[in-house]
Amino acid sequence: MIFRWWSSDTVAVVTGANRGIGFEIAHQLASHGLTVVLTSRETGVGEEAVKVMQEGGLNVAFHQLDIVDHSSIEAFSDWIKETYGGLDILINNAGVSFNVGTENSMENAETVIQTNYVGTKNMTKAMIPLMRTSHYGARIVSVTSRLGRLHGKKNGDGLKYSLNAYTRLMARILEDRPEGHKIYINCYCPGWVKTAMTGWAGHISPEDAADTAVWLALLPDQFVSVGVKKRSVDAL
């Protein structure tokens, strides 16, 4: 059994969590007893998602957040600091995709890059100074793809390669932080998930896809390793 280092005072932020994998990550973290902040670009759908969890007795709050908008990130940063004094866990799940199946259109490439890479990077940079000090360390987990892994034959997705590389870079930058100020950062591939983003064509449930993010976020500090992870069946 994993040592329970967290409590109801532990604050986890999940971006893009109004549906799909993000919703399940938020739900599972809240089910473990954490305080979860669910964010969504659209206020209405985010509030509805939070309402569903709150009706189930879970401690979940909502705040609007668009990770491609600097002013939105700044407003969220001010709110999370004022409301909770910071955060302990950041799950970078927000992202977009305009392709279905094996399609690889470049038509919306700029939007995808600005959201999935630049937006995630900016959100991470903004949250690091707000990570609360803890003996067990703060956690950052980003949802990415093994198509962009740094070592392998199939790394043709340059965007996901960039996010994976950024994760490893940040892991090296953060590894020298003193005890009590540690931040562990990882990214992982959830696999081909049955969500709206895949046109419901995936073969992995959102519940199963979310478990690796939760596992990485809640591992005791002595078992945490940093880097790029495959989906849950490989990691667990």
Order of alpha helices (4+ residues) and beta strands (2+ residues): beta-alpha-beta-alpha-beta-alpha-beta-alpha-alpha-beta-alpha-beta-alpha-beta-alpha
